[in-house]
Amino acid sequence: MNTSEAIFRGLLAITLTLAVLLLALFPFQDPGSGGYVISVLTLSIQGVLILVAAAGLYFGWEPFSFLDES
């Protein structure tokens, strides 16, 4: 496993964990409140990060290949 794949896997694991925790909090928030709006914005950012990490793993993108060279 190269460095790029390890970084994408770590990013995917952390972001999915935080997204699941955030989804578990939605039933306890009042729609329209400030906390609810922040939660929706945070979940949308996490969704983008999940898509980027999944696409990086699927397509084999290696933006951190310079770290593999020694």
C-alpha positions in Angstrom: 0.0 0.0 0.0 1.4 3.4 -1.0 1.1 6.6 1.0 -1.8 8.0 -1.1 -3.9 5.0 -0.5 -3.2 5.0 3.2 -4.1 8.7 3.5 -7.4 8.2 1.5 -8.3 5.1 3.6 -7.7 7.1 6.8 -9.6 10.1 5.6 -12.5 7.8 4.6 -12.6 6.0 8.0 -12.4 9.2 10.0 -15.0 11.1 7.9 -17.5 8.2 7.9 -17.2 7.8 11.7 -17.9 11.5 12.2 -20.8 11.5 9.7 -22.4 8.5 11.5 -22.1 10.3 14.9 -23.5 13.5 13.4 -26.4 11.6 11.9 -27.2 10.1 15.3 -27.5 13.6 16.7 -30.1 14.8 14.3 -33.2 13.5 16.2 -32.2 15.5 19.2 -32.0 18.9 17.3 -34.7 21.3 16.6 -35.1 22.0 12.8 -34.3 25.6 12.0 -32.1 26.2 15.1 -28.5 27.3 14.7 -27.1 24.0 15.7 -29.2 22.2 13.2 -28.0 24.5 10.4 -24.3 23.9 11.4 -25.0 20.2 11.5 -26.4 20.2 7.9 -23.4 22.3 6.7 -20.9 20.0 8.4 -22.7 16.9 7.0 -22.5 18.3 3.5 -18.7 19.0 3.9 -18.2 15.5 5.2 -20.2 14.1 2.2 -17.8 15.9 -0.2 -14.8 14.5 1.7 -16.2 11.0 1.5 -16.7 11.3 -2.2 -13.2 12.6 -2.7 -11.7 9.8 -0.7 -13.8 7.1 -2.4 -12.9 8.5 -5.8 -9.2 8.7 -4.9 -9.3 5.0 -3.9 -11.4 3.9 -6.9 -9.4 5.7 -9.6 -6.0 5.1 -7.9 -5.2 8.8 -7.7 -1.7 9.3 -6.2 -1.3 13.0 -5.2 1.1 12.0 -2.4 3.5 9.9 -4.5 6.3 12.3 -3.7 6.3 10.9 -0.2 7.0 7.4 -1.5 10.3 8.4 -3.1 13.3 8.2 -0.8 
